[in-house]
Amino acid sequence: MSDSQITIKLTSDEALVLSHWLEKLQMTDLSRVVDDPAVWAPIHRIAGTLDKTLPELFAPDYDCGHGPGVQCQRVTE
């Protein structure tokens, strides 16, 4: 197996939603959801990469709703 890297392209919205989902996944007992420990490292790497590349996650007006059908969004009032 080679160590070549792959690139996945996402829109900003897709990346925000994925980042939120991965955060929720990581806050659970990961071993109950993902039974193969070999998958844990890539999950953490993807989540970390998204955290570093999405400054919106740390904006004071950013809100990621909780519940089905609620999408991450910037709060505008």
All heavy atoms as a GROMACS GRO file, in nm:
protein
  599
    1MET      N    1   0.084  -0.118   0.000
    1MET     CA    2   0.000   0.000   0.000
    1MET      C    3   0.089   0.124   0.000
    1MET      O    4   0.180   0.136   0.078
    1MET     CB    5  -0.091  -0.003   0.123
    1MET     CG    6  -0.184   0.115   0.132
    1MET     SD    7  -0.288   0.104   0.279
    1MET     CE    8  -0.442   0.071   0.202
    2SER      N    9   0.062   0.216  -0.088
    2SER     CA   10   0.143   0.337  -0.096
    2SER      C   11   0.091   0.442   0.002
    2SER      O   12  -0.020   0.435   0.051
    2SER     CB   13   0.141   0.393  -0.238
    2SER     OG   14   0.017   0.452  -0.266
    3ASP      N   15   0.175   0.541   0.027
    3ASP     CA   16   0.138   0.650   0.117
    3ASP      C   17   0.087   0.771   0.040
    3ASP      O   18   0.093   0.882   0.090
    3ASP     CB   19   0.258   0.690   0.202
    3ASP     CG   20   0.287   0.588   0.311
    3ASP    OD1   21   0.200   0.505   0.338
    3ASP    OD2   22   0.396   0.594   0.369
    4SER      N   23   0.039   0.750  -0.080
    4SER     CA   24  -0.012   0.864  -0.157
    4SER      C   25  -0.135   0.921  -0.088
    4SER      O   26  -0.206   0.851  -0.017
    4SER     CB   27  -0.045   0.823  -0.300
    4SER     OG   28  -0.147   0.726  -0.301
    5GLN      N   29  -0.157   1.049  -0.107
    5GLN     CA   30  -0.269   1.117  -0.043
    5GLN      C   31  -0.381   1.137  -0.143
    5GLN      O   32  -0.358   1.142  -0.263
    5GLN     CB   33  -0.224   1.251   0.012
    5GLN     CG   34  -0.121   1.238   0.121
    5GLN     CD   35  -0.084   1.373   0.180
    5GLN    OE1   36  -0.130   1.478   0.137
    5GLN    NE2   37   0.002   1.370   0.279
    6ILE      N   38  -0.501   1.151  -0.092
    6ILE     CA   39  -0.615   1.182  -0.177
    6ILE      C   40  -0.675   1.314  -0.130
    6ILE      O   41  -0.659   1.354  -0.014
    6ILE     CB   42  -0.723   1.072  -0.176
    6ILE    CG1   43  -0.780   1.052  -0.037
    6ILE    CG2   44  -0.667   0.942  -0.230
    6ILE    CD1   45  -0.906   0.969  -0.037
    7THR      N   46  -0.744   1.379  -0.219
    7THR     CA   47  -0.809   1.505  -0.189
    7THR      C   48  -0.958   1.489  -0.209
    7THR      O   49  -1.002   1.434  -0.309
    7THR     CB   50  -0.758   1.617  -0.284
    7THR    OG1   51  -0.616   1.627  -0.266
    7THR    CG2   52  -0.824   1.749  -0.254
    8ILE      N   53  -1.034   1.536  -0.112
    8ILE     CA   54  -1.179   1.536  -0.121
    8ILE      C   55  -1.224   1.680  -0.126
    8ILE      O   56  -1.185   1.761  -0.042
    8ILE     CB   57  -1.241   1.465   0.002
    8ILE    CG1   58  -1.195   1.320   0.009
    8ILE    CG2   59  -1.393   1.476  -0.002
    8ILE    CD1   60  -1.233   1.250   0.138
    9LYS      N   61  -1.305   1.714  -0.224
    9LYS     CA   62  -1.352   1.852  -0.238
    9LYS      C   63  -1.495   1.861  -0.187
    9LYS      O   64  -1.581   1.782  -0.225
    9LYS     CB   65  -1.344   1.897  -0.383
    9LYS     CG   66  -1.203   1.906  -0.432
    9LYS     CD   67  -1.197   1.962  -0.571
    9LYS     CE   68  -1.052   1.972  -0.614
    9LYS     NZ   69  -1.036   2.048  -0.735
   10LEU      N   70  -1.518   1.959  -0.099
   10LEU     CA   71  -1.650   1.985  -0.043
   10LEU      C   72  -1.680   2.134  -0.054
   10LEU      O   73  -1.588   2.216  -0.050
   10LEU     CB   74  -1.653   1.948   0.107
   10LEU     CG   75  -1.618   1.805   0.145
   10LEU    CD1   76  -1.603   1.794   0.296
   10LEU    CD2   77  -1.727   1.711   0.098
   11THR      N   78  -1.808   2.167  -0.062
   11THR     CA   79  -1.844   2.308  -0.052
   11THR      C   80  -1.826   2.348   0.093
   11THR      O   81  -1.816   2.263   0.183
   11THR     CB   82  -1.990   2.332  -0.094
   11THR    OG1   83  -2.076   2.268   0.001
   11THR    CG2   84  -2.018   2.280  -0.234
   12SER      N   85  -1.826   2.477   0.120
   12SER     CA   86  -1.814   2.524   0.258
   12SER      C   87  -1.929   2.472   0.344
   12SER      O   88  -1.909   2.430   0.458
   12SER     CB   89  -1.812   2.677   0.263
   12SER     OG   90  -1.695   2.725   0.204
   13ASP      N   91  -2.048   2.474   0.288
   13ASP     CA   92  -2.164   2.423   0.362
   13ASP      C   93  -2.149   2.275   0.394
   13ASP      O   94  -2.177   2.231   0.505
   13ASP     CB   95  -2.294   2.447   0.285
   13ASP     CG   96  -2.335   2.592   0.281
   13ASP    OD1   97  -2.284   2.672   0.363
   13ASP    OD2   98  -2.419   2.627   0.197
   14GLU      N   99  -2.107   2.197   0.295
   14GLU     CA  100  -2.087   2.054   0.318
   14GLU      C  101  -1.981   2.030   0.424
   14GLU      O  102  -1.998   1.943   0.511
   14GLU     CB  103  -2.046   1.984   0.188
   14GLU     CG  104  -2.155   1.977   0.084
   14GLU     CD  105  -2.105   1.932  -0.052
   14GLU    OE1  106  -1.986   1.949  -0.084
   14GLU    OE2  107  -2.189   1.879  -0.127
   15ALA      N  108  -1.874   2.107   0.419
   15ALA     CA  109  -1.766   2.092   0.516
   15ALA      C  110  -1.814   2.126   0.657
   15ALA      O  111  -1.780   2.058   0.753
   15ALA     CB  112  -1.648   2.180   0.477
   16LEU      N  113  -1.895   2.231   0.671
   16LEU     CA  114  -1.948   2.268   0.802
   16LEU      C  115  -2.038   2.158   0.858
   16LEU      O  116  -2.028   2.122   0.976
   16LEU     CB  117  -2.025   2.400   0.793
   16LEU     CG  118  -1.941   2.525   0.781
   16LEU    CD1  119  -2.028   2.645   0.748
   16LEU    CD2  120  -1.862   2.550   0.908
   17VAL      N  121  -2.125   2.105   0.774
   17VAL     CA  122  -2.216   2.000   0.820
   17VAL      C  123  -2.137   1.875   0.857
   17VAL      O  124  -2.162   1.813   0.962
   17VAL     CB  125  -2.322   1.969   0.712
   17VAL    CG1  126  -2.402   1.845   0.747
   17VAL    CG2  127  -2.414   2.088   0.694
   18LEU      N  128  -2.040   1.837   0.775
   18LEU     CA  129  -1.957   1.721   0.806
   18LEU      C  130  -1.879   1.742   0.935
   18LEU      O  131  -1.869   1.653   1.019
   18LEU     CB  132  -1.862   1.690   0.690
   18LEU     CG  133  -1.768   1.571   0.710
   18LEU    CD1  134  -1.846   1.442   0.736
   18LEU    CD2  135  -1.676   1.556   0.591
   19SER      N  136  -1.824   1.862   0.953
   19SER     CA  137  -1.749   1.892   1.074
   19SER      C  138  -1.837   1.878   1.197
   19SER      O  139  -1.795   1.820   1.298
   19SER     CB  140  -1.692   2.034   1.065
   19SER     OG  141  -1.630   2.068   1.186
   20HIS      N  142  -1.957   1.929   1.190
   20HIS     CA  143  -2.049   1.919   1.303
   20HIS      C  144  -2.082   1.772   1.333
   20HIS      O  145  -2.081   1.729   1.448
   20HIS     CB  146  -2.177   1.998   1.275
   20HIS     CG  147  -2.278   1.990   1.384
   20HIS    ND1  148  -2.259   2.043   1.509
   20HIS    CD2  149  -2.401   1.933   1.387
   20HIS    CE1  150  -2.364   2.019   1.584
   20HIS    NE2  151  -2.452   1.952   1.513
   21TRP      N  152  -2.109   1.695   1.229
   21TRP     CA  153  -2.142   1.554   1.246
   21TRP      C  154  -2.024   1.478   1.307
   21TRP      O  155  -2.041   1.396   1.398
   21TRP     CB  156  -2.183   1.493   1.112
   21TRP     CG  157  -2.222   1.350   1.125
   21TRP    CD1  158  -2.343   1.300   1.164
   21TRP    CD2  159  -2.139   1.235   1.100
   21TRP    NE1  160  -2.340   1.162   1.164
   21TRP    CE2  161  -2.216   1.121   1.126
   21TRP    CE3  162  -2.007   1.221   1.059
   21TRP    CZ2  163  -2.164   0.992   1.111
   21TRP    CZ3  164  -1.956   1.093   1.045
   21TRP    CH2  165  -2.034   0.980   1.071
   22LEU      N  166  -1.902   1.506   1.257
   22LEU     CA  167  -1.785   1.437   1.310
   22LEU      C  168  -1.762   1.474   1.456
   22LEU      O  169  -1.721   1.390   1.537
   22LEU     CB  170  -1.661   1.471   1.226
   22LEU     CG  171  -1.654   1.405   1.089
   22LEU    CD1  172  -1.540   1.464   1.007
   22LEU    CD2  173  -1.639   1.254   1.103
   23GLU      N  174  -1.787   1.599   1.491
   23GLU     CA  175  -1.773   1.640   1.631
   23GLU      C  176  -1.869   1.561   1.720
   23GLU      O  177  -1.831   1.510   1.826
   23GLU     CB  178  -1.800   1.789   1.646
   23GLU     CG  179  -1.790   1.837   1.790
   23GLU     CD  180  -1.828   1.982   1.807
   23GLU    OE1  181  -1.856   2.052   1.709
   23GLU    OE2  182  -1.832   2.026   1.924
   24LYS      N  183  -1.994   1.548   1.675
   24LYS     CA  184  -2.092   1.470   1.751
   24LYS      C  185  -2.049   1.323   1.762
   24LYS      O  186  -2.060   1.262   1.868
   24LYS     CB  187  -2.230   1.481   1.688
   24LYS     CG  188  -2.294   1.616   1.710
   24LYS     CD  189  -2.420   1.639   1.632
   24LYS     CE  190  -2.523   1.532   1.646
   24LYS     NZ  191  -2.649   1.564   1.577
   25LEU      N  192  -1.996   1.270   1.652
   25LEU     CA  193  -1.949   1.131   1.652
   25LEU      C  194  -1.835   1.112   1.752
   25LEU      O  195  -1.832   1.017   1.828
   25LEU     CB  196  -1.904   1.091   1.511
   25LEU     CG  197  -1.843   0.953   1.496
   25LEU    CD1  198  -1.948   0.845   1.523
   25LEU    CD2  199  -1.785   0.936   1.356
   26GLN      N  200  -1.741   1.206   1.752
   26GLN     CA  201  -1.626   1.195   1.841
   26GLN      C  202  -1.665   1.212   1.988
   26GLN      O  203  -1.594   1.166   2.076
   26GLN     CB  204  -1.520   1.298   1.803
   26GLN     CG  205  -1.453   1.266   1.671
   26GLN     CD  206  -1.355   1.373   1.631
   26GLN    OE1  207  -1.390   1.490   1.619
   26GLN    NE2  208  -1.231   1.334   1.612
   27MET      N  209  -1.776   1.277   2.015
   27MET     CA  210  -1.820   1.298   2.152
   27MET      C  211  -1.893   1.174   2.207
   27MET      O  212  -1.923   1.168   2.325
   27MET     CB  213  -1.910   1.421   2.163
   27MET     CG  214  -1.841   1.550   2.120
   27MET     SD  215  -1.688   1.582   2.209
   27MET     CE  216  -1.754   1.639   2.364
   28THR      N  217  -1.922   1.078   2.120
   28THR     CA  218  -1.986   0.954   2.165
   28THR      C  219  -1.877   0.853   2.199
   28THR      O  220  -1.758   0.880   2.185
   28THR     CB  221  -2.074   0.893   2.054
   28THR    OG1  222  -1.990   0.852   1.946
   28THR    CG2  223  -2.179   0.990   2.004
   29ASP      N  224  -1.918   0.738   2.240
   29ASP     CA  225  -1.823   0.628   2.258
   29ASP      C  226  -1.792   0.576   2.118
   29ASP      O  227  -1.866   0.494   2.064
   29ASP     CB  228  -1.885   0.520   2.347
   29ASP     CG  229  -1.790   0.404   2.371
   29ASP    OD1  230  -1.674   0.409   2.324
   29ASP    OD2  231  -1.833   0.308   2.436
   30LEU      N  232  -1.686   0.626   2.059
   30LEU     CA  233  -1.654   0.596   1.920
   30LEU      C  234  -1.648   0.447   1.893
   30LEU      O  235  -1.688   0.401   1.787
   30LEU     CB  236  -1.522   0.664   1.883
   30LEU     CG  237  -1.486   0.677   1.736
   30LEU    CD1  238  -1.595   0.746   1.657
   30LEU    CD2  239  -1.354   0.748   1.718
   31SER      N  240  -1.605   0.370   1.990
   31SER     CA  241  -1.593   0.225   1.969
   31SER      C  242  -1.728   0.157   1.953
   31SER      O  243  -1.738   0.050   1.895
   31SER     CB  244  -1.515   0.160   2.083
   31SER     OG  245  -1.585   0.174   2.205
   32ARG      N  246  -1.835   0.220   2.003
   32ARG     CA  247  -1.968   0.162   1.984
   32ARG      C  248  -2.019   0.186   1.843
   32ARG      O  249  -2.093   0.107   1.788
   32ARG     CB  250  -2.068   0.224   2.082
   32ARG     CG  251  -2.060   0.171   2.220
   32ARG     CD  252  -2.173   0.222   2.304
   32ARG     NE  253  -2.247   0.330   2.238
   32ARG     CZ  254  -2.322   0.418   2.298
   32ARG    NH1  255  -2.336   0.414   2.427
   32ARG    NH2  256  -2.385   0.511   2.232
   33VAL      N  257  -1.981   0.299   1.784
   33VAL     CA  258  -2.030   0.336   1.651
   33VAL      C  259  -1.940   0.281   1.541
   33VAL      O  260  -1.988   0.234   1.439
   33VAL     CB  261  -2.040   0.490   1.639
   33VAL    CG1  262  -2.089   0.531   1.502
   33VAL    CG2  263  -2.130   0.547   1.748
   34VAL      N  264  -1.810   0.288   1.564
   34VAL     CA  265  -1.711   0.242   1.466
   34VAL      C  266  -1.633   0.129   1.531
   34VAL      O  267  -1.550   0.153   1.618
   34VAL     CB  268  -1.618   0.357   1.424
   34VAL    CG1  269  -1.517   0.309   1.321
   34VAL    CG2  270  -1.697   0.475   1.371
   35ASP      N  271  -1.660   0.006   1.487
   35ASP     CA  272  -1.601  -0.109   1.554
   35ASP      C  273  -1.458  -0.141   1.512
   35ASP      O  274  -1.394  -0.228   1.570
   35ASP     CB  275  -1.690  -0.232   1.537
   35ASP     CG  276  -1.706  -0.274   1.393
   35ASP    OD1  277  -1.661  -0.201   1.303
   35ASP    OD2  278  -1.766  -0.381   1.369
   36ASP      N  279  -1.406  -0.072   1.414
   36ASP     CA  280  -1.270  -0.097   1.367
   36ASP      C  281  -1.179   0.018   1.409
   36ASP      O  282  -1.187   0.128   1.354
   36ASP     CB  283  -1.270  -0.111   1.215
   36ASP     CG  284  -1.133  -0.147   1.158
   36ASP    OD1  285  -1.035  -0.150   1.235
   36ASP    OD2  286  -1.125  -0.170   1.037
   37PRO      N  287  -1.091  -0.002   1.506
   37PRO     CA  288  -1.003   0.104   1.553
   37PRO      C  289  -0.916   0.166   1.443
   37PRO      O  290  -0.873   0.280   1.456
   37PRO     CB  291  -0.916   0.037   1.659
   37PRO     CG  292  -0.995  -0.081   1.704
   37PRO     CD  293  -1.074  -0.126   1.584
   38ALA      N  294  -0.892   0.093   1.336
   38ALA     CA  295  -0.813   0.148   1.226
   38ALA      C  296  -0.882   0.266   1.159
   38ALA      O  297  -0.818   0.348   1.094
   38ALA     CB  298  -0.786   0.039   1.122
   39VAL      N  299  -1.012   0.278   1.178
   39VAL     CA  300  -1.089   0.387   1.117
   39VAL      C  301  -1.083   0.513   1.204
   39VAL      O  302  -1.103   0.623   1.157
   39VAL     CB  303  -1.236   0.344   1.095
   39VAL    CG1  304  -1.319   0.455   1.037
   39VAL    CG2  305  -1.240   0.221   1.005
   40TRP      N  306  -1.051   0.498   1.330
   40TRP     CA  307  -1.052   0.612   1.422
   40TRP      C  308  -0.953   0.721   1.382
   40TRP      O  309  -0.986   0.838   1.385
   40TRP     CB  310  -1.024   0.568   1.564
   40TRP     CG  311  -1.122   0.470   1.620
   40TRP    CD1  312  -1.242   0.432   1.564
   40TRP    CD2  313  -1.110   0.395   1.739
   40TRP    NE1  314  -1.304   0.337   1.642
   40TRP    CE2  315  -1.226   0.313   1.751
   40TRP    CE3  316  -1.014   0.388   1.839
   40TRP    CZ2  317  -1.247   0.227   1.858
   40TRP    CZ3  318  -1.035   0.301   1.946
   40TRP    CH2  319  -1.150   0.223   1.955
   41ALA      N  320  -0.831   0.684   1.344
   41ALA     CA  321  -0.729   0.782   1.307
   41ALA      C  322  -0.774   0.868   1.188
   41ALA      O  323  -0.764   0.991   1.195
   41ALA     CB  324  -0.595   0.715   1.280
   42PRO      N  325  -0.826   0.808   1.080
   42PRO     CA  326  -0.873   0.893   0.970
   42PRO      C  327  -0.990   0.983   1.011
   42PRO      O  328  -0.998   1.098   0.967
   42PRO     CB  329  -0.917   0.793   0.862
   42PRO     CG  330  -0.844   0.668   0.892
   42PRO     CD  331  -0.825   0.666   1.041
   43ILE      N  332  -1.078   0.934   1.098
   43ILE     CA  333  -1.189   1.018   1.144
   43ILE      C  334  -1.134   1.140   1.218
   43ILE      O  335  -1.175   1.254   1.192
   43ILE     CB  336  -1.285   0.938   1.236
   43ILE    CG1  337  -1.366   0.840   1.151
   43ILE    CG2  338  -1.377   1.031   1.314
   43ILE    CD1  339  -1.451   0.743   1.232
   44HIS      N  340  -1.039   1.118   1.307
   44HIS     CA  341  -0.980   1.229   1.382
   44HIS      C  342  -0.902   1.324   1.290
   44HIS      O  343  -0.905   1.445   1.308
   44HIS     CB  344  -0.892   1.177   1.494
   44HIS     CG  345  -0.967   1.107   1.603
   44HIS    ND1  346  -1.070   1.164   1.673
   44HIS    CD2  347  -0.953   0.982   1.654
   44HIS    CE1  348  -1.118   1.079   1.762
   44HIS    NE2  349  -1.048   0.968   1.751
   45ARG      N  350  -0.835   1.267   1.191
   45ARG     CA  351  -0.757   1.351   1.099
   45ARG      C  352  -0.849   1.440   1.015
   45ARG      O  353  -0.824   1.558   0.997
   45ARG     CB  354  -0.671   1.266   1.006
   45ARG     CG  355  -0.589   1.352   0.909
   45ARG     CD  356  -0.502   1.271   0.822
   45ARG     NE  357  -0.399   1.212   0.906
   45ARG     CZ  358  -0.287   1.161   0.860
   45ARG    NH1  359  -0.264   1.159   0.731
   45ARG    NH2  360  -0.197   1.111   0.941
   46ILE      N  361  -0.956   1.383   0.964
   46ILE     CA  362  -1.052   1.462   0.885
   46ILE      C  363  -1.114   1.571   0.971
   46ILE      O  364  -1.122   1.687   0.930
   46ILE     CB  365  -1.161   1.371   0.824
   46ILE    CG1  366  -1.101   1.280   0.718
   46ILE    CG2  367  -1.275   1.454   0.766
   46ILE    CD1  368  -1.191   1.166   0.674
   47ALA      N  369  -1.157   1.535   1.092
   47ALA     CA  370  -1.217   1.634   1.182
   47ALA      C  371  -1.119   1.746   1.214
   47ALA      O  372  -1.155   1.864   1.212
   47ALA     CB  373  -1.265   1.566   1.309
   48GLY      N  374  -0.995   1.710   1.242
   48GLY     CA  375  -0.893   1.811   1.272
   48GLY      C  376  -0.864   1.902   1.154
   48GLY      O  377  -0.847   2.024   1.171
   49THR      N  378  -0.859   1.844   1.036
   49THR     CA  379  -0.836   1.924   0.916
   49THR      C  380  -0.951   2.022   0.893
   49THR      O  381  -0.928   2.139   0.862
   49THR     CB  382  -0.819   1.833   0.792
   49THR    OG1  383  -0.706   1.747   0.814
   49THR    CG2  384  -0.798   1.914   0.666
   50LEU      N  385  -1.074   1.976   0.911
   50LEU     CA  386  -1.188   2.065   0.895
   50LEU      C  387  -1.184   2.177   1.000
   50LEU      O  388  -1.210   2.293   0.966
   50LEU     CB  389  -1.320   1.986   0.907
   50LEU     CG  390  -1.351   1.893   0.791
   50LEU    CD1  391  -1.470   1.805   0.824
   50LEU    CD2  392  -1.377   1.971   0.663
   51ASP      N  393  -1.151   2.143   1.123
   51ASP     CA  394  -1.143   2.245   1.228
   51ASP      C  395  -1.041   2.353   1.193
   51ASP      O  396  -1.064   2.471   1.218
   51ASP     CB  397  -1.105   2.183   1.362
   51ASP     CG  398  -1.220   2.108   1.426
   51ASP    OD1  399  -1.334   2.116   1.376
   51ASP    OD2  400  -1.195   2.039   1.527
   52LYS      N  401  -0.929   2.312   1.135
   52LYS     CA  402  -0.823   2.408   1.101
   52LYS      C  403  -0.858   2.493   0.980
   52LYS      O  404  -0.806   2.604   0.967
   52LYS     CB  405  -0.691   2.334   1.074
   52LYS     CG  406  -0.626   2.280   1.198
   52LYS     CD  407  -0.490   2.224   1.165
   52LYS     CE  408  -0.488   2.078   1.198
   52LYS     NZ  409  -0.367   2.010   1.160
   53THR      N  410  -0.940   2.442   0.891
   53THR     CA  411  -0.967   2.514   0.766
   53THR      C  412  -1.101   2.586   0.764
   53THR      O  413  -1.132   2.652   0.666
   53THR     CB  414  -0.960   2.418   0.645
   53THR    OG1  415  -1.055   2.314   0.664
   53THR    CG2  416  -0.822   2.360   0.629
   54LEU      N  417  -1.178   2.575   0.871
   54LEU     CA  418  -1.309   2.640   0.877
   54LEU      C  419  -1.314   2.742   0.991
   54LEU      O  420  -1.363   2.712   1.099
   54LEU     CB  421  -1.421   2.536   0.896
   54LEU     CG  422  -1.442   2.438   0.781
   54LEU    CD1  423  -1.536   2.326   0.824
   54LEU    CD2  424  -1.498   2.512   0.660
   55PRO      N  425  -1.265   2.862   0.968
   55PRO     CA  426  -1.268   2.962   1.075
   55PRO      C  427  -1.410   2.997   1.119
   55PRO      O  428  -1.430   3.045   1.230
   55PRO     CB  429  -1.197   3.084   1.014
   55PRO     CG  430  -1.204   3.064   0.867
   55PRO     CD  431  -1.210   2.915   0.844
   56GLU      N  432  -1.509   2.969   1.033
   56GLU     CA  433  -1.648   2.998   1.068
   56GLU      C  434  -1.690   2.926   1.196
   56GLU      O  435  -1.776   2.973   1.269
   56GLU     CB  436  -1.743   2.954   0.956
   56GLU     CG  437  -1.720   3.021   0.824
   56GLU     CD  438  -1.634   2.936   0.730
   56GLU    OE1  439  -1.538   2.869   0.777
   56GLU    OE2  440  -1.660   2.938   0.611
   57LEU      N  441  -1.630   2.810   1.222
   57LEU     CA  442  -1.667   2.732   1.340
   57LEU      C  443  -1.644   2.808   1.469
   57LEU      O  444  -1.710   2.782   1.569
   57LEU     CB  445  -1.585   2.602   1.345
   57LEU     CG  446  -1.612   2.500   1.236
   57LEU    CD1  447  -1.512   2.385   1.247
   57LEU    CD2  448  -1.754   2.448   1.245
   58PHE      N  449  -1.552   2.903   1.466
   58PHE     CA  450  -1.516   2.975   1.588
   58PHE      C  451  -1.566   3.119   1.589
   58PHE      O  452  -1.535   3.194   1.680
   58PHE     CB  453  -1.363   2.970   1.605
   58PHE     CG  454  -1.312   2.828   1.604
   58PHE    CD1  455  -1.253   2.774   1.491
   58PHE    CD2  456  -1.329   2.746   1.715
   58PHE    CE1  457  -1.209   2.642   1.489
   58PHE    CE2  458  -1.286   2.614   1.714
   58PHE     CZ  459  -1.226   2.562   1.601
   59ALA      N  460  -1.645   3.154   1.488
   59ALA     CA  461  -1.703   3.288   1.483
   59ALA      C  462  -1.811   3.301   1.590
   59ALA      O  463  -1.887   3.207   1.614
   59ALA     CB  464  -1.762   3.316   1.345
   60PRO      N  465  -1.820   3.417   1.656
   60PRO     CA  466  -1.919   3.432   1.762
   60PRO      C  467  -2.063   3.422   1.713
   60PRO      O  468  -2.153   3.389   1.790
   60PRO     CB  469  -1.891   3.571   1.819
   60PRO     CG  470  -1.803   3.639   1.721
   60PRO     CD  471  -1.737   3.534   1.638
   61ASP      N  472  -2.085   3.448   1.584
   61ASP     CA  473  -2.222   3.443   1.532
   61ASP      C  474  -2.254   3.310   1.465
   61ASP      O  475  -2.355   3.296   1.397
   61ASP     CB  476  -2.248   3.558   1.435
   61ASP     CG  477  -2.156   3.554   1.314
   61ASP    OD1  478  -2.055   3.481   1.315
   61ASP    OD2  479  -2.184   3.626   1.216
   62TYR      N  480  -2.169   3.210   1.486
   62TYR     CA  481  -2.193   3.078   1.426
   62TYR      C  482  -2.280   2.995   1.519
   62TYR      O  483  -2.258   2.989   1.639
   62TYR     CB  484  -2.060   3.006   1.402
   62TYR     CG  485  -2.077   2.866   1.349
   62TYR    CD1  486  -2.110   2.844   1.216
   62TYR    CD2  487  -2.062   2.755   1.430
   62TYR    CE1  488  -2.127   2.717   1.167
   62TYR    CE2  489  -2.078   2.628   1.382
   62TYR     CZ  490  -2.111   2.609   1.250
   62TYR     OH  491  -2.128   2.484   1.202
   63ASP      N  492  -2.380   2.931   1.462
   63ASP     CA  493  -2.469   2.846   1.542
   63ASP      C  494  -2.494   2.719   1.462
   63ASP      O  495  -2.528   2.725   1.344
   63ASP     CB  496  -2.601   2.918   1.568
   63ASP     CG  497  -2.699   2.830   1.645
   63ASP    OD1  498  -2.656   2.758   1.736
   63ASP    OD2  499  -2.818   2.833   1.612
   64CYS      N  500  -2.479   2.607   1.528
   64CYS     CA  501  -2.510   2.481   1.464
   64CYS      C  502  -2.623   2.418   1.542
   64CYS      O  503  -2.603   2.374   1.655
   64CYS     CB  504  -2.388   2.391   1.460
   64CYS     SG  505  -2.398   2.270   1.330
   65GLY      N  506  -2.741   2.423   1.485
   65GLY     CA  507  -2.860   2.375   1.554
   65GLY      C  508  -2.852   2.228   1.588
   65GLY      O  509  -2.774   2.153   1.534
   66HIS      N  510  -2.934   2.190   1.680
   66HIS     CA  511  -2.938   2.051   1.723
   66HIS      C  512  -3.073   1.993   1.684
   66HIS      O  513  -3.176   2.049   1.716
   66HIS     CB  514  -2.918   2.041   1.874
   66HIS     CG  515  -2.792   2.105   1.919
   66HIS    ND1  516  -2.669   2.044   1.904
   66HIS    CD2  517  -2.766   2.226   1.974
   66HIS    CE1  518  -2.575   2.125   1.951
   66HIS    NE2  519  -2.631   2.235   1.993
   67GLY      N  520  -3.070   1.884   1.615
   67GLY     CA  521  -3.194   1.817   1.578
   67GLY      C  522  -3.199   1.789   1.430
   67GLY      O  523  -3.125   1.847   1.352
   68PRO      N  524  -3.286   1.698   1.391
   68PRO     CA  525  -3.295   1.659   1.251
   68PRO      C  526  -3.340   1.775   1.162
   68PRO      O  527  -3.427   1.852   1.199
   68PRO     CB  528  -3.399   1.547   1.251
   68PRO     CG  529  -3.457   1.540   1.385
   68PRO     CD  530  -3.380   1.630   1.477
   69GLY      N  531  -3.275   1.787   1.050
   69GLY     CA  532  -3.314   1.888   0.952
   69GLY      C  533  -3.262   2.027   0.981
   69GLY      O  534  -3.282   2.119   0.903
   70VAL      N  535  -3.193   2.046   1.093
   70VAL     CA  536  -3.139   2.177   1.127
   70VAL      C  537  -2.998   2.185   1.072
   70VAL      O  538  -2.916   2.098   1.100
   70VAL     CB  539  -3.139   2.200   1.280
   70VAL    CG1  540  -3.081   2.335   1.313
   70VAL    CG2  541  -3.280   2.185   1.335
   71GLN      N  542  -2.971   2.287   0.995
   71GLN     CA  543  -2.840   2.299   0.934
   71GLN      C  544  -2.756   2.403   1.006
   71GLN      O  545  -2.809   2.496   1.067
   71GLN     CB  546  -2.853   2.337   0.787
   71GLN     CG  547  -2.918   2.228   0.705
   71GLN     CD  548  -2.916   2.262   0.559
   71GLN    OE1  549  -2.885   2.373   0.519
   71GLN    NE2  550  -2.952   2.166   0.477
   72CYS      N  551  -2.626   2.387   0.997
   72CYS     CA  552  -2.535   2.483   1.055
   72CYS      C  553  -2.547   2.613   0.978
   72CYS      O  554  -2.559   2.614   0.856
   72CYS     CB  555  -2.391   2.432   1.045
   72CYS     SG  556  -2.367   2.274   1.126
   73GLN      N  557  -2.547   2.723   1.049
   73GLN     CA  558  -2.562   2.851   0.982
   73GLN      C  559  -2.506   2.962   1.067
   73GLN      O  560  -2.486   2.947   1.186
   73GLN     CB  561  -2.709   2.879   0.954
   73GLN     CG  562  -2.793   2.883   1.080
   73GLN     CD  563  -2.941   2.886   1.050
   73GLN    OE1  564  -2.981   2.894   0.936
   73GLN    NE2  565  -3.022   2.878   1.152
   74ARG      N  566  -2.482   3.074   1.003
   74ARG     CA  567  -2.442   3.194   1.076
   74ARG      C  568  -2.568   3.263   1.120
   74ARG      O  569  -2.664   3.273   1.046
   74ARG     CB  570  -2.359   3.283   0.986
   74ARG     CG  571  -2.225   3.218   0.953
   74ARG     CD  572  -2.136   3.314   0.886
   74ARG     NE  573  -2.089   3.407   0.985
   74ARG     CZ  574  -1.963   3.436   1.006
   74ARG    NH1  575  -1.870   3.377   0.938
   74ARG    NH2  576  -1.927   3.523   1.097
   75VAL      N  577  -2.567   3.311   1.241
   75VAL     CA  578  -2.683   3.378   1.296
   75VAL      C  579  -2.684   3.522   1.252
   75VAL      O  580  -2.585   3.594   1.268
   75VAL     CB  581  -2.683   3.370   1.451
   75VAL    CG1  582  -2.801   3.444   1.508
   75VAL    CG2  583  -2.681   3.226   1.496
   76THR      N  584  -2.795   3.564   1.192
   76THR     CA  585  -2.809   3.704   1.151
   76THR      C  586  -2.931   3.763   1.218
   76THR      O  587  -3.040   3.709   1.208
   76THR     CB  588  -2.821   3.717   0.998
   76THR    OG1  589  -2.931   3.637   0.955
   76THR    CG2  590  -2.696   3.671   0.929
   77GLU      N  591  -2.910   3.869   1.289
   77GLU     CA  592  -3.024   3.933   1.360
   77GLU      C  593  -3.026   4.080   1.329
   77GLU      O  594  -2.933   4.142   1.302
   77GLU     CB  595  -3.011   3.912   1.511
   77GLU     CG  596  -3.028   3.766   1.546
   77GLU     CD  597  -3.026   3.746   1.696
   77GLU    OE1  598  -3.080   3.830   1.769
   77GLU    OE2  599  -2.970   3.647   1.739
   0.00000   0.00000   0.00000
